[in-house]
Amino acid sequence: MERTLNRGFLKVVAKTLRLMEAMDSSGSESRLTDLSKSLKMPKATVFRILFTLESLGYVRQDQGTGAYRLTEKAGWFHRDQSWDTLRSVARPFMERLLSRFEQTVNLGVLDRDQVLYVEILEGLRSIRMLATVNTYAPLHCTAIGKSMLAYFAPEEVAETMKRRPLRRLTANTIVSLPHLVRHLRKIHSRGYAVDDEEAERGARCVAAAILDPDGKPVAAISVSGPISHIQRGTVKEIAEAVMGGCAQVSEQMGFAHPQIHPSVEARLPVG
């Protein structure tokens, strides 16, 4: 408290950081009214701070909803050292996937019941996807999210979806909990997930999970691109490559070995 009374204390800086903390904690888009209420700040003050942050590139406003979110430029604000290690280990495998399939390769972690993208390698023949580094996406309709959810017990899935409701993003989005649980059971059995225009129209994504030593999902890698380039007939080939990469990342991180197809297992290096 003494610090706030010090002549060197800048209230506007404190308010700005508190606002960014609130936006970061929400893990999703934030509305001006909600921020004003939660921070007990006048709307005019919150608006001016958001306007300044947006002008500097740290905040982006969705023109459709009017809500705000932190951009990748604010990535320093939300940082976990273990994710740096994960990125460095995963990067060579992601580069191989990029070279082989020429589509966008994503690394996402499980954070606050959502997918947080921590590394993205843009594809050579890719459409521009909504995902960017340090942004969040739902678990229930993304391949990365579903590949991790598949390792949850049904009751854990239900509790997670209570906190993060099944929001429809496209006509293909699964919004029924029983349907989602059945779908996740199939994903767990085969070892990979597919987002078939469930998060974005015209986009398809294939992902597999990276597990911790207890067999819990902590991250996932995916290959994503337009449906014209990631056709249904190529999904299995991409899936096997992604599963093989995730298995090797898990091993190098000292994590548990994900369940993968026997044909992939046979191609993994020994020792």
C-alpha positions as CSV (number, residue, x, y, z in Angstrom):
1,M,0.0,0.0,0.0
2,E,2.9,2.3,0.8
3,R,4.1,1.9,-2.8
4,T,0.8,3.3,-4.2
5,L,1.3,6.5,-2.1
6,N,4.9,7.0,-3.4
7,R,5.2,9.9,-5.7
8,G,7.0,7.7,-8.2
9,F,4.0,5.4,-8.5
10,L,2.2,5.9,-11.9
11,K,-1.5,5.0,-11.5
12,V,-2.1,4.8,-15.3
13,V,0.6,2.2,-15.7
14,A,-0.9,0.2,-12.8
15,K,-4.3,0.4,-14.4
16,T,-2.9,-0.7,-17.8
17,L,-1.2,-3.7,-16.4
18,R,-4.2,-4.6,-14.3
19,L,-6.4,-4.5,-17.4
20,M,-3.9,-6.7,-19.4
21,E,-3.9,-9.1,-16.5
22,A,-7.7,-9.3,-16.6
23,M,-7.6,-9.9,-20.3
24,D,-4.9,-12.6,-20.0
25,S,-6.8,-14.3,-17.2
26,S,-10.0,-14.6,-19.2
27,G,-8.2,-16.6,-21.8
28,S,-10.6,-15.3,-24.5
29,E,-12.1,-12.2,-25.8
30,S,-13.0,-9.4,-23.3
31,R,-15.7,-6.8,-23.6
32,L,-15.3,-3.2,-22.5
33,T,-18.3,-3.4,-20.1
34,D,-17.1,-6.6,-18.4
35,L,-13.6,-5.2,-18.0
36,S,-15.0,-2.0,-16.5
37,K,-17.1,-4.0,-14.0
38,S,-14.4,-6.5,-13.0
39,L,-11.7,-3.8,-12.6
40,K,-14.1,-1.2,-11.1
41,M,-12.8,1.4,-13.6
42,P,-14.9,3.9,-15.5
43,K,-15.8,2.8,-19.0
44,A,-14.1,5.9,-20.4
45,T,-10.8,5.0,-18.7
46,V,-10.9,1.4,-19.9
47,F,-11.7,2.5,-23.4
48,R,-8.8,4.9,-23.5
49,I,-6.4,2.3,-22.3
50,L,-7.7,-0.2,-24.9
51,F,-7.6,2.3,-27.6
52,T,-3.9,3.1,-26.7
53,L,-3.0,-0.6,-26.5
54,E,-4.7,-1.3,-29.9
55,S,-2.9,1.6,-31.5
56,L,0.4,0.1,-30.3
57,G,-0.5,-3.3,-31.5
58,Y,-0.9,-5.0,-28.1
59,V,-4.7,-5.4,-28.4
60,R,-7.0,-6.3,-31.3
61,Q,-10.7,-5.5,-31.4
62,D,-13.0,-7.9,-33.2
63,Q,-15.1,-5.8,-35.6
64,G,-17.9,-8.2,-35.5
65,T,-18.4,-8.7,-31.8
66,G,-16.6,-5.5,-30.6
67,A,-14.7,-7.6,-28.0
68,Y,-11.0,-7.2,-27.4
69,R,-8.1,-9.7,-27.1
70,L,-4.4,-9.5,-26.5
71,T,-2.3,-10.0,-29.6
72,E,0.9,-12.0,-30.2
73,K,2.8,-8.8,-29.6
74,A,1.7,-9.1,-25.9
75,G,3.1,-12.6,-25.7
76,W,5.7,-11.5,-23.2
77,F,2.8,-10.9,-20.8
78,H,1.8,-14.6,-20.7
79,R,4.9,-16.8,-20.7
80,D,5.8,-20.2,-19.3
81,Q,9.4,-21.3,-19.4
82,S,8.4,-24.9,-20.0
83,W,6.7,-23.9,-23.2
84,D,10.0,-22.5,-24.4
85,T,11.6,-25.9,-23.9
86,L,8.6,-27.6,-25.6
87,R,8.9,-25.2,-28.6
88,S,12.6,-25.9,-29.0
89,V,12.1,-29.7,-28.9
90,A,9.1,-29.7,-31.2
91,R,10.5,-27.3,-33.7
92,P,12.6,-29.8,-35.8
93,F,9.6,-32.1,-36.1
94,M,7.3,-29.3,-37.0
95,E,9.8,-28.2,-39.7
96,R,9.8,-31.7,-41.2
97,L,6.0,-31.8,-41.3
98,L,6.1,-28.4,-43.0
99,S,8.6,-29.5,-45.6
100,R,6.7,-32.7,-46.3
101,F,3.1,-31.4,-46.5
102,E,3.7,-27.7,-47.2
103,Q,0.8,-26.8,-44.9
104,T,0.7,-24.8,-41.7
105,V,2.0,-26.6,-38.6
106,N,0.8,-25.6,-35.2
107,L,1.9,-26.3,-31.6
108,G,-0.7,-25.7,-29.0
109,V,-0.7,-26.3,-25.2
110,L,-3.6,-26.9,-22.8
111,D,-4.2,-23.7,-20.9
112,R,-7.3,-22.6,-18.9
113,D,-9.5,-25.2,-20.5
114,Q,-8.5,-23.9,-24.0
115,V,-5.9,-24.3,-26.7
116,L,-3.1,-21.7,-26.5
117,Y,-1.0,-21.6,-29.7
118,V,2.6,-21.2,-28.8
119,E,4.3,-21.9,-32.2
120,I,3.0,-21.7,-35.8
121,L,4.9,-22.4,-39.0
122,E,3.1,-21.0,-41.9
123,G,2.4,-23.3,-44.8
124,L,3.8,-22.7,-48.3
125,R,0.4,-23.3,-49.9
126,S,-1.9,-22.3,-47.0
127,I,-4.9,-20.1,-46.6
128,R,-4.7,-17.5,-43.8
129,M,-6.0,-19.2,-40.7
130,L,-7.5,-17.4,-37.7
131,A,-5.0,-18.9,-35.3
132,T,-1.9,-16.9,-34.4
133,V,0.8,-17.3,-31.7
134,N,-0.4,-16.5,-28.2
135,T,-4.1,-16.6,-29.1
136,Y,-6.6,-19.1,-27.7
137,A,-9.0,-21.5,-29.4
138,P,-11.8,-23.8,-28.1
139,L,-11.0,-27.4,-27.3
140,H,-14.2,-29.0,-28.6
141,C,-13.9,-27.9,-32.3
142,T,-10.2,-27.8,-33.0
143,A,-8.1,-30.9,-33.9
144,I,-5.4,-29.9,-31.3
145,G,-8.1,-29.4,-28.6
146,K,-9.9,-32.7,-29.4
147,S,-6.7,-34.6,-29.5
148,M,-6.1,-33.5,-25.9
149,L,-9.7,-33.8,-24.7
150,A,-9.6,-37.5,-25.9
151,Y,-7.4,-38.3,-22.9
152,F,-9.9,-36.8,-20.4
153,A,-12.4,-39.1,-18.5
154,P,-16.0,-38.4,-19.6
155,E,-16.7,-36.6,-16.3
156,E,-13.7,-34.4,-16.9
157,V,-14.9,-33.5,-20.4
158,A,-18.3,-32.6,-18.9
159,E,-16.8,-30.4,-16.2
160,T,-14.6,-28.7,-18.8
161,M,-17.5,-28.0,-21.1
162,K,-19.4,-26.5,-18.2
163,R,-16.7,-23.9,-17.9
164,R,-16.2,-23.6,-21.6
165,P,-19.6,-24.2,-23.2
166,L,-19.9,-25.9,-26.6
167,R,-20.2,-22.9,-28.9
168,R,-21.1,-23.4,-32.5
169,L,-18.5,-21.9,-34.9
170,T,-19.6,-23.6,-38.1
171,A,-22.3,-26.0,-39.3
172,N,-19.9,-28.9,-38.5
173,T,-19.2,-27.9,-34.9
174,I,-20.2,-30.6,-32.3
175,V,-22.4,-28.9,-29.8
176,S,-23.9,-32.0,-28.1
177,L,-21.9,-33.3,-25.1
178,P,-22.9,-37.0,-25.6
179,H,-21.9,-36.7,-29.2
180,L,-18.6,-35.1,-28.3
181,V,-17.8,-37.8,-25.7
182,R,-18.5,-40.6,-28.3
183,H,-16.4,-38.7,-30.8
184,L,-13.5,-38.4,-28.4
185,R,-13.6,-42.1,-27.7
186,K,-12.9,-42.8,-31.3
187,I,-10.1,-40.2,-31.3
188,H,-8.4,-41.9,-28.3
189,S,-8.7,-45.3,-30.0
190,R,-7.0,-44.2,-33.2
191,G,-4.6,-41.7,-31.7
192,Y,-5.4,-38.6,-33.7
193,A,-8.1,-36.0,-34.2
194,V,-9.5,-34.2,-37.3
195,D,-11.1,-30.8,-37.4
196,D,-13.2,-31.1,-40.5
197,E,-14.4,-27.5,-41.0
198,E,-15.5,-27.4,-37.4
199,A,-13.6,-24.3,-36.3
200,E,-13.3,-22.6,-39.7
201,R,-15.2,-23.1,-42.9
202,G,-13.0,-24.3,-45.7
203,A,-10.2,-25.6,-43.4
204,R,-9.2,-29.1,-42.3
205,C,-6.7,-29.9,-39.5
206,V,-5.1,-33.1,-38.2
207,A,-3.5,-33.3,-34.8
208,A,-2.1,-35.7,-32.1
209,A,-1.4,-35.1,-28.5
210,I,1.8,-34.9,-26.5
211,L,1.5,-36.4,-23.0
212,D,3.2,-35.8,-19.7
213,P,4.8,-38.6,-17.6
214,D,1.3,-39.4,-16.0
215,G,-0.2,-39.8,-19.4
216,K,-2.0,-36.5,-19.2
217,P,-2.2,-34.3,-22.4
218,V,-0.2,-31.1,-22.1
219,A,0.2,-30.1,-25.8
220,A,-0.5,-31.2,-29.4
221,I,0.9,-30.7,-32.9
222,S,-1.4,-30.3,-35.9
223,V,-1.1,-29.8,-39.7
224,S,-3.8,-27.5,-41.0
225,G,-4.8,-26.1,-44.4
226,P,-7.6,-25.6,-46.9
227,I,-9.8,-28.6,-47.6
228,S,-8.6,-28.5,-51.2
229,H,-5.0,-29.3,-50.1
230,I,-5.7,-31.5,-47.1
231,Q,-8.1,-33.9,-48.7
232,R,-9.8,-36.8,-47.0
233,G,-7.6,-39.3,-48.8
234,T,-4.5,-37.7,-47.3
235,V,-5.7,-37.5,-43.7
236,K,-4.3,-40.9,-42.6
237,E,-0.9,-40.2,-44.1
238,I,-0.7,-36.8,-42.3
239,A,-2.0,-38.3,-39.1
240,E,0.7,-41.0,-39.0
241,A,3.4,-38.4,-39.6
242,V,2.0,-36.1,-36.8
243,M,1.6,-39.0,-34.4
244,G,5.2,-40.1,-35.1
245,G,6.5,-36.6,-34.4
246,C,4.4,-36.2,-31.2
247,A,5.7,-39.6,-30.0
248,Q,9.3,-38.5,-30.5
249,V,8.7,-35.0,-28.9
250,S,7.1,-36.8,-25.9
251,E,10.1,-39.1,-25.5
252,Q,12.6,-36.2,-25.7
253,M,10.6,-34.3,-23.1
254,G,10.6,-37.3,-20.9
255,F,6.9,-37.6,-21.3
256,A,4.7,-40.6,-21.6
257,H,4.6,-42.3,-25.0
258,P,1.3,-41.5,-26.8
259,Q,-0.8,-44.3,-28.3
260,I,0.0,-44.4,-32.0
261,H,-0.6,-46.7,-34.9
262,P,1.6,-49.8,-35.0
263,S,3.0,-48.8,-38.4
264,V,4.2,-45.5,-37.0
265,E,5.7,-47.3,-33.9
266,A,7.8,-49.5,-36.2
267,R,9.4,-46.5,-37.8
268,L,10.5,-44.8,-34.6
269,P,14.2,-44.7,-33.9
270,V,15.4,-47.2,-31.3
271,G,17.4,-46.0,-28.2
